[in-house]
Amino acid sequence: MRQPIQVLIYPVKFVGSDWEYLLLRRVPNRGGFWQGVTGGVEEGEDLAEAARREFIEETGLVPSELEKIDYSYTFPVEDRYRHLYTPDVETIIEYVFVAYVDGQQEPKIDPEEHNEWKWCSVHEALELLTWSENIKALKQCDSLVKARAK
């Protein structure tokens, strides 16, 4: 059974004079929405290990730095995924990370999970995101990234 703990990672790189964030588009049978990198925490993994593993698995990129931000949220288990969890699990908690990427690395995505990727400004990314928690998480990541860059 899957643990009710997930990670959300927003990859970021500095391009020209601003920061760009990588978003992935889920395949249509998984919702067809734009998101950061997400995945579950496996048994015996801590949050940072899970975030690093999921980031590398889903993008093929290696972060120069991975930082957990001070933001997490919960959401209900969807009926179509209920079979993955024990019957008592009602919600999943998701912890948020920012992953710094150097240079001109481009992702290699799994076509079974995502069918498109895009580096974009924070404003464009906020327009593409669907879920309010993802939007708030990206805003928090962007604040951290820009504060550190000063």
C-alpha positions in Angstrom: 0.0 0.0 0.0 1.1 3.5 -0.7 1.9 6.0 2.1 -0.4 9.1 2.2 2.6 11.4 1.9 3.7 13.1 -1.3 6.2 15.7 -2.5 5.8 18.6 -4.9 8.9 20.0 -6.5 9.2 23.2 -8.5 12.3 23.2 -10.7 13.8 26.6 -11.2 16.7 28.0 -13.3 18.0 31.5 -13.9 17.7 32.6 -17.5 18.8 36.0 -18.7 17.6 38.3 -16.0 14.8 36.3 -14.4 13.9 32.9 -12.9 12.0 30.3 -15.0 10.0 27.3 -13.5 9.5 24.0 -15.2 6.0 22.7 -15.4 4.9 19.3 -16.7 1.6 18.5 -18.3 -0.1 15.3 -17.2 -1.4 13.0 -19.9 -5.1 13.3 -20.6 -6.1 10.0 -18.8 -4.4 11.4 -15.6 -6.1 14.8 -15.8 -4.3 16.7 -18.5 -3.3 19.6 -16.1 -0.1 21.4 -15.6 1.9 20.8 -12.4 5.3 20.7 -10.9 7.0 17.4 -10.3 5.0 15.2 -7.8 5.4 11.8 -6.3 5.0 9.6 -3.4 7.3 9.0 -0.5 8.4 5.3 -0.4 8.8 3.2 2.8 12.1 4.1 4.5 12.6 7.4 2.6 12.7 10.8 4.2 11.1 13.7 2.4 14.3 15.1 0.8 15.3 11.6 -0.5 11.8 11.2 -2.0 11.9 14.7 -3.6 15.3 14.1 -5.1 14.4 10.6 -6.4 11.1 11.8 -7.9 12.7 14.8 -9.5 15.4 12.8 -11.2 12.9 10.0 -12.2 10.3 12.4 -13.7 12.7 14.9 -15.4 16.1 13.2 -15.9 17.5 16.4 -14.4 19.9 16.6 -11.4 19.4 19.5 -9.1 22.3 21.6 -8.0 20.4 22.2 -4.8 17.1 20.9 -3.4 15.4 22.9 -0.7 12.2 22.1 1.3 10.1 25.2 1.8 8.0 25.9 4.9 4.7 24.9 3.2 2.6 21.8 3.0 -1.1 21.0 2.5 -3.5 18.1 2.4 -6.0 17.0 -0.1 -8.6 14.2 -0.2 -7.8 10.8 -1.8 -9.7 10.7 -5.1 -12.0 7.7 -5.6 -10.0 6.4 -8.6 -6.8 6.2 -6.4 -8.5 4.8 -3.2 -7.3 1.3 -4.0 -3.7 2.4 -3.5 -4.2 3.2 0.1 -5.4 1.5 3.3 -9.2 2.0 3.9 -8.5 4.4 6.8 -6.7 7.0 4.6 -8.8 10.0 3.8 -6.3 12.6 2.9 -2.8 12.9 1.5 -0.2 15.4 2.8 2.1 17.0 0.2 5.4 18.7 1.2 6.9 21.4 -1.2 10.4 21.7 -2.4 12.3 23.9 -4.9 15.0 22.4 -7.1 17.6 24.6 -8.5 18.8 23.6 -12.0 22.1 24.8 -13.6 22.6 25.6 -17.2 20.6 24.7 -20.2 19.5 21.2 -19.1 16.2 20.1 -20.7 14.0 17.4 -19.1 13.4 13.9 -20.4 9.8 13.1 -19.4 8.0 9.7 -19.3 5.2 9.8 -21.9 3.1 7.5 -19.7 2.9 10.3 -17.1 3.4 13.6 -18.9 3.1 14.6 -22.6 4.5 18.1 -22.5 6.9 20.3 -20.5 7.6 24.0 -20.4 10.0 26.4 -18.8 8.1 29.6 -18.0 8.1 32.8 -15.9 6.4 32.6 -12.6 3.5 34.7 -14.0 2.9 32.3 -16.9 3.3 29.3 -14.5 0.7 30.7 -12.2 -1.7 31.0 -15.1 -1.2 27.4 -16.2 -1.6 25.8 -12.7 -5.1 24.5 -11.8 -5.0 23.7 -8.1 -5.1 26.5 -5.6 -2.6 24.6 -3.4 -0.1 24.3 -6.3 -0.5 28.1 -7.0 0.2 29.0 -3.4 3.1 26.6 -3.3 4.7 28.2 -6.4 4.2 31.7 -5.0 6.0 30.5 -1.8 8.8 29.0 -3.8 9.2 32.1 -5.9 9.4 34.3 -2.8 12.1 32.1 -1.4 14.1 32.0 -4.6 14.0 35.8 -5.1 14.8 36.5 -1.5 17.9 34.2 -1.7 19.0 35.8 -4.9 19.3 39.3 -3.3 
